[in-house]
Amino acid sequence: MHYWKKYACLFTCYCCFLFSAIAQDTAIRQPLKIAVFAPVYLDSAFKGNDYKLSNTNSLPRYMLPGLDFYNGVLLAIDSLQAEHAQLEVLFYDSKSLTQPLPQVLLKPELNGVSLLIASFNTRNEIKLLADFALNKNIPLISATYPNDGGITANPFFVLVNPTLPTHCAGLYHYLQRIYPTNSMVMFRRKGLFEDMIQSEFNTASQQTAGVPLRIKTVELPDTFNVKQVTGYLDSTKQNIVICGTLNEAFGVNLVRALDESKNFPSVAIGMPTWDALKELDRMNTEIVYSTPFTYNYLRKDKTGQQLVTKYRARFQARPSDMAFKGFEALYHFGKLLLRHNNGLINHLSDKDFHLFNDFDFQPIRLNKEHLLPDYLENKKLYFIRKAGGQLKSLN
């Protein structure tokens, strides 16, 4: 069977099996419902079991993140069913052409849903689901980027991914703890996000209880060269170089410039987007960046190895981070839902069913005078240190 046909049949048949299997337990007690949304794009690629995009045996790249999230959800369903968990899981393709999201949210089957889990890839979908969650007074777990989506006054909207201000504040305090007396240089490009990053570092500096960091900011063009970087470095001491932009090309070029400057010992401090930059693994300069997820580094533990083995057995491939996110989101929050039911929103940070990552969800009030939180945000960050692609330490 072709690669894409295997996924089409799996998607259709497994959902049917899931609903029939859950129905057998209803005589014991009514299972709690969880609705999961992910951008699979099934209708744009398939007509029935016929692949309509091309004659190739591969799926387009835009389908893979959502599909891998879905695959992780399937493996979580396997684990939950093996434990006889009283859950009914409904899955929806958020990119469906025949059943768009506004239409899905009107389905009677969503009545009585206790938890929503979503993998978003565009901001315009976030408000639809967030408003639905608020109207129903049920948590919406946003498991992937983008972050807040401009949502306000919604205490049921839950961000697993910390926002950029949280990352910046976390990095600032990390630097203050590890390199309190070092001189530092922040290299940035021109742009609104870059202004935001610099502003967040300035805010952290003004609000710190300790001695503020000494950070010099330098704006460079996108086509900067090595000398434009080394001109601000000191060959007699360790340089702390902060990348003040989310632009991936700029970040790679900055680390490459440091890699080529052997006479200037440096540590490069990057943004959370560095977690996915494979180009950095080929460089020897030590880098540090923040991330809420540790999947890349925990695949060697028992639970991680088990998931990799199960994934390979079913899909003949290695799971990406999206598969781990789908698995963890459904299993972890599904188990918490079973324990706390309507009180889940108050127990999202519980470690009772810890898998890979710790979570620390805090209410965020964009206006400090408001009593109602605008959303809940995971404040837990891990700081990754590595050189040449090799992990050096992990908090």
For each residue, the residues with C-beta under 8 A, 3 or more apart:
1: 5 6 9
2: 5 6 51 57
3: 6 7 57 58 59
4: 7 8 45 46 51 57 58 59
5: 1 2 8 9 49 51
6: 1 2 3 9 10
7: 3 4 10 11 59 67
8: 4 5 11 12 42 46 48 49 51
9: 1 5 6 12 13 49
10: 6 7 13 14 74
11: 7 8 14 15 40 42 70
12: 8 9 15 16 49
13: 9 10 16 17
14: 10 11 17 18 74
15: 11 12 18 19 91
16: 12 13 19 20
17: 13 14 20 21
18: 14 15 21 22 77 89
19: 15 16 22 23 88
20: 16 17 23 24
21: 17 18 24 81
22: 18 19 25 26 31 87 88 89
23: 19 20 26
24: 20 21 27
25: 22 28 29 31 84 86
26: 22 23 29 30 31
27: 24
28: 25 86
29: 25 26 86
30: 26
31: 22 25 26 86 87 88
32: 86 87 88 114 115 337 338 341
33: 87 88 89 90 110 112 113 114 115
34: 87 88 89 90 113 114 115 116 117 330 334 337
35: 89 90 91 92 110 113 115 116 117
36: 70 73 89 90 91 92 116 117 118 330
37: 91 92 93 94 101 116 117 118 119 125 129
38: 66 67 69 70 73 91 93 94 118 119 326
39: 65 66 93 94 95 119 120 121 122
40: 11 63 66 67 70 93 94 95
41: 44 45 62 63 66 93 95
42: 8 11 45 46 93 95 96
43: 46 93 95 96 97 98
44: 41 53 95 97
45: 4 41 42 51 52 53 59 60 63
46: 4 8 42 43 49 50 51 52
47: 50 52
48: 8
49: 5 8 9 12 46
50: 46 47
51: 2 4 5 8 45 46 54
52: 45 46 47
53: 44 45 60
54: 51
55:
56:
57: 2 3 4
58: 3 4
59: 3 4 7 45 63 64 67
60: 45 53 63 64
61: 64
62: 41 65
63: 40 41 45 59 60 66 67
64: 59 60 61 67 68 320 322
65: 39 62 68 69 119 121 144 320 322
66: 38 39 40 41 63 69 70 93 94 95 119 121 322
67: 7 38 40 59 63 64 70 71
68: 64 65 71 72 319 320 322 323 326
69: 38 65 66 72 73 119 143 144 322 323 325 326
70: 11 36 38 40 66 67 73 74 91 326
71: 67 68 74 75 311 314 315 319 323 326
72: 68 69 75 76 311 319 322 323 324 325 326 327 328 329 330
73: 36 38 69 70 76 77 89 91 326 327 329 330
74: 10 14 70 71 77 78 314
75: 71 72 78 79 307 310 311 314 323 326 327
76: 72 73 79 80 326 327 328 329 330 331 334
77: 18 73 74 80 81 89 330
78: 74 75 81 82 310
79: 75 76 82 83 331
80: 76 77 83 85 87 89 330 331 334 335
81: 21 77 78 84 85
82: 78 79
83: 79 80
84: 25 81
85: 80 81 334 335 338
86: 25 28 29 31 32 338
87: 22 31 32 33 34 80 334 337 338
88: 19 22 31 32 33 34
89: 18 22 33 34 35 36 73 77 80 330 334
90: 33 34 35 36 109 110 113
91: 15 35 36 37 38 70 73
92: 35 36 37 96 99 101 104
93: 37 38 39 40 41 42 43 66 96 99
94: 37 38 39 40 66 101 118 120 125
95: 39 40 41 42 43 44 66
96: 42 43 92 93 99 100 101 104
97: 43 44 100
98: 43
99: 92 93 96 103 104
100: 96 97 103 104
101: 37 92 94 96 104 105 125 128 129
102: 105 106 128
103: 99 100 106 107
104: 92 96 99 100 101 107 110
105: 101 102 110 128 129 132
106: 102 103
107: 103 104 110
108: 111
109: 90
110: 33 35 90 104 105 107 113
111: 108
112: 33
113: 33 34 35 90 110 116 136 138
114: 32 33 34 138 337 341 342 344
115: 32 33 34 35 138 139 141 333 334 337 344
116: 34 35 36 37 113 129 132 133 138 139 140 141
117: 34 35 36 37 140 141 143 329 330 333
118: 36 37 38 94 125 126 129 140 141 142 143
119: 37 38 39 65 66 69 143 144 322 325 326
120: 39 94 123 125 126 142 144 145 146 149
121: 39 65 66 144 145 146
122: 39 125 146
123: 120 126 146 149 150
124: 127 128
125: 37 94 101 118 120 122 128 129
126: 118 120 123 129 130 142 146 149 150 151
127: 124 130 131 149 150 151
128: 101 102 105 124 125 131 132
129: 37 101 105 116 118 125 126 132 133 140
130: 126 127 133 134 140 149 151 154 156 157
131: 127 128 134 135 154
132: 105 116 128 129 135 136 140
133: 116 129 130 136 137 138 139 140 154 156 157
134: 130 131 137 154 156 157
135: 131 132
136: 113 132 133
137: 133 134 156
138: 113 114 115 116 133 156
139: 115 116 133 156 158 333 344 345 348
140: 116 117 118 129 130 132 133 156 157 158
141: 115 116 117 118 158 160 329 333
142: 118 120 126 147 149 157 158 159 160 161
143: 69 117 118 119 160 161 325 326 329
144: 65 69 119 120 121 160 161 322 325
145: 120 121 161
146: 120 121 122 123 126 149
147: 142 159 161 162 163 164
148: 151 157 159 163 374 375 377
149: 120 123 126 127 130 142 146
150: 123 126 127
151: 126 127 130 148 154 157 374 375
152: 366 374 375
153: 370 372 374
154: 130 131 133 134 151 157 374 375
155: 345 363 372 373 374 375 376
156: 130 133 134 137 138 139 140 345
157: 130 133 134 140 142 148 151 154 375 376
158: 139 140 141 142 345 348 361 375 376 377 378
159: 142 147 148 162 163 375 376 377 378
160: 141 142 143 144 292 325 329 359 378
161: 142 143 144 145 147 292 378
162: 147 159 166 167 170 272 292 377 378 379 380 381
163: 147 148 159 166 167 377
164: 147 167 168 193 196 197 200 246
165: 168 169 196 200
166: 162 163 169 170 377 379 381
167: 162 163 164 170 171 271 272 290 381
168: 164 165 171 172 197 200 201 204
169: 165 166 172 173 200 203 204
170: 162 166 167 173 174 290 381 383
171: 167 168 174 175 242 269 290 383
172: 168 169 175 176 200 201 204 205 208 213
173: 169 170 176 177 204 208
174: 170 171 177 178 288 290 383
175: 171 172 178 179 184 213 240 242 269
176: 172 173 179 180 208 210 213
177: 173 174 180
178: 174 175
179: 175 176 182 184 213 240 267
180: 176 177 210 211 213
181:
182: 179 214 237 238 239 240
183: 214 216 234 237 239 240
184: 175 179 213 214 215 216 239 240 241 242
185: 215 216 217 218 232 233 239 240 241 242
186: 198 201 215 216 217 218 242 243 244
187: 218 220 224 229 232 241 242 243 244 254
188: 194 197 198 217 218 219 220 243 244 245
189: 194 219 220 221 222 245 247 250
190: 194 219
191: 194 195 245 247
192: 195 196
193: 164 196 197 245 246
194: 188 189 190 191 197 198 244 245
195: 191 192 198 199
196: 164 165 192 193 199 200
197: 164 168 188 193 194 200 201 244 245 246 271
198: 186 188 194 195 201 202 217 244
199: 195 196 202 203
200: 164 165 168 169 172 196 197 203 204
201: 168 172 186 197 198 204 205 215 242 244
202: 198 199 205 206
203: 169 199 200 206 207
204: 168 169 172 173 200 201 207 208
205: 172 201 202 208 212 213 215
206: 202 203 212
207: 203 204
208: 172 173 176 204 205 211 212
209:
210: 176 180
211: 180 208
212: 205 206 208
213: 172 175 176 179 180 184 205
214: 182 183 184
215: 184 185 186 201 205 242
216: 183 184 185 186 232
217: 185 186 188 198 244
218: 185 186 187 188 232
219: 188 189 190
220: 187 188 189 224 228 229 250
221: 189 224
222: 189 247 249 250
223:
224: 187 220 221 228 229 253 257
225: 228 229 257
226: 229 230 257 260 261
227: 230 231
228: 220 224 225 231
229: 187 220 224 225 226 232 233 241 254 257 258 261
230: 226 227 233 257 261 264
231: 227 228
232: 185 187 216 218 229
233: 185 229 230 239 241 261 264 266
234: 183 237 239 264
235: 263 264 265
236:
237: 182 183 234 265
238: 182 265 266 267
239: 182 183 184 185 233 234 264 265 266 267
240: 175 179 182 183 184 185 266 267 269
241: 184 185 187 229 233 254 258 266 267 268 269
242: 171 175 184 185 186 187 201 215 269
243: 186 187 188 250 251 254 255 268 269 270 271 274
244: 186 187 188 194 197 198 201 217
245: 188 189 191 193 194 197 250 251 271
246: 164 193 197 271 273
247: 189 191 222 250 251
248: 251 252 273 277
249: 222 252 253
250: 189 220 222 243 245 247 253 254
251: 243 245 247 248 254 255 270 271 273 274 277 280
252: 248 249 255 256 277 279 280
253: 224 249 250 256 257
254: 187 229 241 243 250 251 257 258 268
255: 243 251 252 258 259 268 270 280 283 285 287
256: 252 253 259 260 283
257: 224 225 226 229 230 253 254 260 261
258: 229 241 254 255 261 264 266 268 285
259: 255 256 283 284 285
260: 226 256 257
261: 226 229 230 233 257 258 264 266
262:
263: 235
264: 230 233 234 235 239 258 261
265: 235 237 238 239
266: 233 238 239 240 241 258 261 285 286
267: 179 238 239 240 241 285 286 287 288
268: 241 243 254 255 258 285 286 287 288
269: 171 175 240 241 242 243 287 288 289
270: 243 251 255 273 274 280 287 288 289
271: 167 197 243 245 246 251 274 289 290
272: 162 167 275 289 290 291 292
273: 246 248 251 270 276 277
274: 243 251 270 271 277 280 287 289
275: 272 289 291 293 296 384
276: 273 321
277: 248 251 252 273 274 280 281
278: 281 282
279: 252 282 283
280: 251 252 255 270 274 277 283 287 389
281: 277 278 386 388 389
282: 278 279 388 389
283: 255 256 259 279 280 287 387 388
284: 259 387 388
285: 255 258 259 266 267 268 387
286: 266 267 268 385 386 387 392
287: 255 267 268 269 270 274 280 283 385 386 387
288: 174 267 268 269 270 383 384 385
289: 269 270 271 272 274 275 383 384
290: 167 170 171 174 271 272 381 382 383 384
291: 272 275 294 381 382 384
292: 160 161 162 272 357 378 380 381 382
293: 275 321 324 325 356 357 382
294: 291 297 298 356 357 382 394
295: 298 299 304 321 324 325 356
296: 275 299 321
297: 294 300 384 391 394
298: 294 295 301 303 304 356
299: 295 296 304 305 308
300: 297 304 305
301: 298 304 305
302: 305 306
303: 298 306 307 355 356
304: 295 298 299 300 301 307 308 324 356
305: 299 300 301 302 308 309
306: 302 303 309 310
307: 75 303 304 310 311 319 323 324 327
308: 299 304 305 311 312 318 319
309: 305 306 312 313
310: 75 78 306 307 313 314
311: 71 72 75 307 308 314 315 317 318 319 323
312: 308 309 315 316 317 318 319
313: 309 310
314: 71 74 75 310 311
315: 71 311 312 319
316: 312
317: 311 312
318: 308 311 312
319: 68 71 72 307 308 311 312 315 323 324
320: 64 65 68 323 324
321: 276 293 295 296 324 325
322: 64 65 66 68 69 72 119 144 325 326
323: 68 69 71 72 75 307 311 319 320 326 327
324: 72 293 295 304 307 319 320 321 327 328 356
325: 69 72 119 143 144 160 293 295 321 322 328 329
326: 38 68 69 70 71 72 73 75 76 119 143 322 323 329 330
327: 72 73 75 76 307 323 324 330 331 355
328: 72 76 324 325 331 332 355 356 357
329: 72 73 76 117 141 143 160 325 326 332 333
330: 34 36 72 73 76 77 80 89 117 326 327 333 334
331: 76 79 80 327 328 334 335 353 355
332: 328 329 335 336 353 354 355
333: 115 117 139 141 329 330 336 337 344 348
334: 34 76 80 85 87 89 115 330 331 337 338
335: 80 85 331 332 338 339 352 353
336: 332 333 339 340 344 347 348 350 352 353
337: 32 34 87 114 115 333 334 340 341 344
338: 32 85 86 87 334 335 341
339: 335 336 347 352
340: 336 337 343 344 346 347
341: 32 114 337 338 344
342: 114
343: 340 346 347
344: 114 115 139 333 336 337 340 341 347 348
345: 139 155 156 158 348 376
346: 340 343
347: 336 339 340 343 344 350
348: 139 158 333 336 344 345 359 361 376
349: 359 360 361
350: 336 347 353
351: 354 358
352: 335 336 339
353: 331 332 335 336 350
354: 332 351 357 358
355: 303 327 328 331 332
356: 293 294 295 298 303 304 324 328
357: 292 293 294 328 354 380 382
358: 351 354 380
359: 160 348 349 378 380
360: 349 378 379 380
361: 158 348 349 376 377 378 379
362: 376 377 379
363: 155 373 375 376
364: 373 374 375 376 377
365: 368 370 372 373 374
366: 152 370 374
367: 370
368: 365
369:
370: 153 365 366 367 373 374
371:
372: 153 155 365
373: 155 363 364 365 370 376
374: 148 151 152 153 154 155 364 365 366 370
375: 148 151 152 154 155 157 158 159 363 364
376: 155 157 158 159 345 348 361 362 363 364 373
377: 148 158 159 162 163 166 361 362 364
378: 158 159 160 161 162 292 359 360 361
379: 162 166 360 361 362
380: 162 292 357 358 359 360
381: 162 166 167 170 290 291 292
382: 290 291 292 293 294 357 394 395
383: 170 171 174 288 289 290 394 395
384: 275 288 289 290 291 297 391 394
385: 286 287 288 391 392 393 394
386: 281 286 287 389 390 391 392
387: 283 284 285 286 287 390 392
388: 281 282 283 284
389: 280 281 282 386
390: 386 387
391: 297 384 385 386 394
392: 286 385 386 387
393: 385
394: 294 297 382 383 384 385 391
395: 382 383
